C-alpha cells in the first residue's frame, strides 16, 4: 500500500465572505427532536421516557446499563 504524504497539511479555501461578518444566531427548536440513545459500544441504555413524551431541559431520558454515560436533554450554558 503506497502512502501519499501531504506536506504542511491540507489548506482548503475558507469561503468566509458569505458568513464571516455575520452574527451567530440561535436556531429555533424543531417541532420534533430525535435523540439516538444507543451507543456504538456498550450495553443499551434503559429508556426512561416514551416516544412522543414532552420532556424538559435537563430531564434524564435514558439511564446507562453498563459503562456508558447516561443521556439527558441538553442544558444551555449558564
For each residue, the residues with C-beta under 8 A, 3 or more apart:
1:
2:
3:
4:
5:
6: 9 10
7:
8: 11
9: 6
10: 6
11: 8
12:
13:
14:
15: 18
16: 19 20
17: 20
18: 15 22
19: 16 22
20: 16 17
21:
22: 18 19
23:
24:
25:
26:
27:
28:
29: 33
30: 33
31:
32:
33: 29 30
34:
35: 61 71 73
36:
37: 44 45 47 61 62 71
38: 44 45
39: 42 45 68
40:
41: 68
42: 39 64 65 66 67 68
43: 64 65 66 68
44: 37 38 65
45: 37 38 39 62 63 64 65 68 70 71
46: 62 63 64 65
47: 37 50 61 62
48: 60 61 62 63
49: 53 55 59 61
50: 47 53
51:
52:
53: 49 50
54:
55: 49 59 61 73
56: 59 73
57: 73 74 75 76
58: 72 73 75
59: 49 55 56 72 73
60: 48 63 70 71 72
61: 35 37 47 48 49 55 71 72 73
62: 37 45 46 47 48 70 71
63: 45 46 48 60 70
64: 42 43 45 46 67 68 69 70
65: 42 43 44 45 46 68
66: 42 43
67: 42 64
68: 39 41 42 43 45 64 65
69: 64
70: 45 60 62 63 64
71: 35 37 45 60 61 62
72: 58 59 60 61
73: 35 55 56 57 58 59 61
74: 57
75: 57 58
76: 57
77:
78:
